[in-house]
Every structure is written in structure tokens, then in C-alpha cells.
Amino acid sequence: MVGVLDHCASGGEPEVQERLGQQVLGQADADAFDVVAMLFEFSLEDPNLPDAMKALIARLQIPMVKVAILDKSFFSHKQHPARCLLNNLAWAAMGWSEDGDRSERSLFGRIESVVDRVVAGFQQDLSVFKRLNEEFSAYMQQEQRSAKIAEERTNKAVQGKELLQTAKQAVESEIERRLGGRARLPTAVRTLLEDAWRDVLVLTYLRQGPESKAWNDKLDVADLLLWSVKPKVEHN
């Protein structure tokens, strides 16, 4: 982008004049031309901006020069629609990474579409920038919401796995504490505690928590079962 602007500024004026509707650049317009060139140069030197995105953003150079010449508030008004659109596109482009998806619904495709519409459609109607900026901002907000939802789901999945592991370890500890040293325990009782009742305890831990009455009640059942098969001492 900078190369094109530099070329136009040094001997390429006929081309620029043709693109700007055969306007003859006065000193104020020439100054605007130079400032826009510096803005684009600064933006395109950012190492965080991928090369593919630089190529897209660079195509906005001539339209932005036209805006600066048509509307002198382009530089003084920070919320100028054209500046807002350019800034939003640049910020979004910095967060893009090549994943092979350049479809219309991808970030690359959206930015490319906006650039195409500006380059092909902008003549003198400045309202196009406001409209495109609103559309692109809405798209980015939706993308951010979708990303947040996906992140929350991932976090919940990770937390769920961690909680399940904790529950299994807690149940394993409780069963081991009760079965340890009971070599002569009936097979049916051992199988019940190590298989079916283990699952019951894990589900109770996950749903009710280790401090709940349900958890303690399930442990009491296990204790009662073990007591029922414990040899009883007869008193005469």
C-alpha cells in the first residue's frame, strides 16, 4: 500500500487524479494525501498484521485518500465512520491466523467483502462507511459471543473431567478403607461394593457433593453391608 501511495505522490498524479474523478490536488489535498500515506505505512508495518491481511487493508488506500479530500473532518474527527471502519478492520485482522478457511463466512472473507464493497462502490457517498462499519461490528460481536460460548463449554468440559477424577479418587479411597484387610469377605459383597456401589457413590459425589447427607447415607449403607457379613461373637 505504501509503495502505491509513494508512487502516486512522486510522478503518479495523473493516475490519482483519474481515480479521484479528475480532481486537481491543491496543497491541502496534497497534505491529506501524504498524511493518509503515513497512516497506512504505520499500520502496515505492524508485525502483528498477517501478510494476507496487509494485502487486503492496503487496497483501501485510494478510497481513504478520496474520503480525506472530500471530507476535511476525516483527520479531526476520531469517530469518523471511515476511520472507525479502517480501525475495526485492522484490529480484527491482527487477531486472524491462517487456517485455510477463506470462505465468505470466515473473518478473512468478511474483511475481503468489506474491502471489495468500498473499492467498487464508494464514489462520494460517505454513508457507505457507516453502514459497512455497523455490519462488520455486528459480525464481530456475534463472533465474540460465539467464541465466549465455545470457551465456556470447553472450560466446563475440563472442569467436569477434573471433578469426575476427584470423585473417582474419593470413592476409591472410601472403598479401599473399608475393604482393606478383609481377605475373607464374601465375593458377592466385594463385587457389589467394587462395582455397582462404586458407581452409585461416584454419581452421588458428583450430584450432591462429599458434604451432603446423601453421600454419607450411601457410605452408611456400605458400612451396614459389611457389618452384616462380619462374624458375630456369641455371648453365653
RAHUQUI-V84806 format. One record per residue. N is the residue number from 1. RES is the residue in one letter. OMEGA is omega as a letter, one per 40 degrees, with the letter a starting at -180 (none if undefined). Layout:
n->N res->RES omega->OMEGA
n->N res->RES omega->OMEGA
This chain:
n->1 res->M omega->a
n->2 res->V omega->a
n->3 res->G omega->i
n->4 res->V omega->a
n->5 res->L omega->i
n->6 res->D omega->i
n->7 res->H omega->a
n->8 res->C omega->a
n->9 res->A omega->a
n->10 res->S omega->i
n->11 res->G omega->a
n->12 res->G omega->a
n->13 res->E omega->i
n->14 res->P omega->a
n->15 res->E omega->i
n->16 res->V omega->a
n->17 res->Q omega->i
n->18 res->E omega->a
n->19 res->R omega->a
n->20 res->L omega->i
n->21 res->G omega->i
n->22 res->Q omega->i
n->23 res->Q omega->i
n->24 res->V omega->a
n->25 res->L omega->i
n->26 res->G omega->a
n->27 res->Q omega->a
n->28 res->A omega->i
n->29 res->D omega->i
n->30 res->A omega->i
n->31 res->D omega->i
n->32 res->A omega->i
n->33 res->F omega->a
n->34 res->D omega->a
n->35 res->V omega->i
n->36 res->V omega->i
n->37 res->A omega->a
n->38 res->M omega->i
n->39 res->L omega->i
n->40 res->F omega->i
n->41 res->E omega->i
n->42 res->F omega->a
n->43 res->S omega->a
n->44 res->L omega->i
n->45 res->E omega->a
n->46 res->D omega->a
n->47 res->P omega->i
n->48 res->N omega->a
n->49 res->L omega->a
n->50 res->P omega->a
n->51 res->D omega->a
n->52 res->A omega->i
n->53 res->M omega->i
n->54 res->K omega->a
n->55 res->A omega->i
n->56 res->L omega->a
n->57 res->I omega->a
n->58 res->A omega->a
n->59 res->R omega->a
n->60 res->L omega->a
n->61 res->Q omega->a
n->62 res->I omega->i
n->63 res->P omega->a
n->64 res->M omega->i
n->65 res->V omega->i
n->66 res->K omega->i
n->67 res->V omega->a
n->68 res->A omega->i
n->69 res->I omega->a
n->70 res->L omega->a
n->71 res->D omega->a
n->72 res->K omega->i
n->73 res->S omega->a
n->74 res->F omega->a
n->75 res->F omega->a
n->76 res->S omega->a
n->77 res->H omega->a
n->78 res->K omega->a
n->79 res->Q omega->i
n->80 res->H omega->a
n->81 res->P omega->a
n->82 res->A omega->i
n->83 res->R omega->i
n->84 res->C omega->i
n->85 res->L omega->a
n->86 res->L omega->i
n->87 res->N omega->a
n->88 res->N omega->i
n->89 res->L omega->a
n->90 res->A omega->i
n->91 res->W omega->i
n->92 res->A omega->a
n->93 res->A omega->a
n->94 res->M omega->a
n->95 res->G omega->a
n->96 res->W omega->i
n->97 res->S omega->a
n->98 res->E omega->i
n->99 res->D omega->i
n->100 res->G omega->a
n->101 res->D omega->i
n->102 res->R omega->i
n->103 res->S omega->a
n->104 res->E omega->a
n->105 res->R omega->i
n->106 res->S omega->i
n->107 res->L omega->i
n->108 res->F omega->a
n->109 res->G omega->i
n->110 res->R omega->a
n->111 res->I omega->i
n->112 res->E omega->i
n->113 res->S omega->i
n->114 res->V omega->a
n->115 res->V omega->i
n->116 res->D omega->a
n->117 res->R omega->i
n->118 res->V omega->a
n->119 res->V omega->a
n->120 res->A omega->a
n->121 res->G omega->a
n->122 res->F omega->i
n->123 res->Q omega->i
n->124 res->Q omega->a
n->125 res->D omega->a
n->126 res->L omega->a
n->127 res->S omega->i
n->128 res->V omega->a
n->129 res->F omega->i
n->130 res->K omega->a
n->131 res->R omega->a
n->132 res->L omega->i
n->133 res->N omega->i
n->134 res->E omega->i
n->135 res->E omega->a
n->136 res->F omega->i
n->137 res->S omega->i
n->138 res->A omega->i
n->139 res->Y omega->a
n->140 res->M omega->i
n->141 res->Q omega->i
n->142 res->Q omega->i
n->143 res->E omega->i
n->144 res->Q omega->i
n->145 res->R omega->i
n->146 res->S omega->i
n->147 res->A omega->i
n->148 res->K omega->i
n->149 res->I omega->i
n->150 res->A omega->i
n->151 res->E omega->i
n->152 res->E omega->i
n->153 res->R omega->i
n->154 res->T omega->i
n->155 res->N omega->i
n->156 res->K omega->i
n->157 res->A omega->i
n->158 res->V omega->i
n->159 res->Q omega->i
n->160 res->G omega->i
n->161 res->K omega->i
n->162 res->E omega->i
n->163 res->L omega->i
n->164 res->L omega->i
n->165 res->Q omega->i
n->166 res->T omega->i
n->167 res->A omega->a
n->168 res->K omega->i
n->169 res->Q omega->i
n->170 res->A omega->i
n->171 res->V omega->i
n->172 res->E omega->i
n->173 res->S omega->a
n->174 res->E omega->a
n->175 res->I omega->i
n->176 res->E omega->i
n->177 res->R omega->a
n->178 res->R omega->a
n->179 res->L omega->a
n->180 res->G omega->i
n->181 res->G omega->i
n->182 res->R omega->a
n->183 res->A omega->a
n->184 res->R omega->a
n->185 res->L omega->i
n->186 res->P omega->a
n->187 res->T omega->a
n->188 res->A omega->a
n->189 res->V omega->i
n->190 res->R omega->i
n->191 res->T omega->i
n->192 res->L omega->a
n->193 res->L omega->a
n->194 res->E omega->a
n->195 res->D omega->a
n->196 res->A omega->a
n->197 res->W omega->i
n->198 res->R omega->i
n->199 res->D omega->i
n->200 res->V omega->a
n->201 res->L omega->i
n->202 res->V omega->i
n->203 res->L omega->i
n->204 res->T omega->i
n->205 res->Y omega->a
n->206 res->L omega->a
n->207 res->R omega->a
n->208 res->Q omega->a
n->209 res->G omega->a
n->210 res->P omega->i
n->211 res->E omega->a
n->212 res->S omega->i
n->213 res->K omega->a
n->214 res->A omega->i
n->215 res->W omega->a
n->216 res->N omega->i
n->217 res->D omega->i
n->218 res->K omega->i
n->219 res->L omega->i
n->220 res->D omega->i
n->221 res->V omega->i
n->222 res->A omega->i
n->223 res->D omega->a
n->224 res->L omega->i
n->225 res->L omega->i
n->226 res->L omega->i
n->227 res->W omega->a
n->228 res->S omega->a
n->229 res->V omega->i
n->230 res->K omega->i
n->231 res->P omega->a
n->232 res->K omega->i
n->233 res->V omega->a
n->234 res->E omega->i
n->235 res->H omega->i
n->236 res->N omega->none
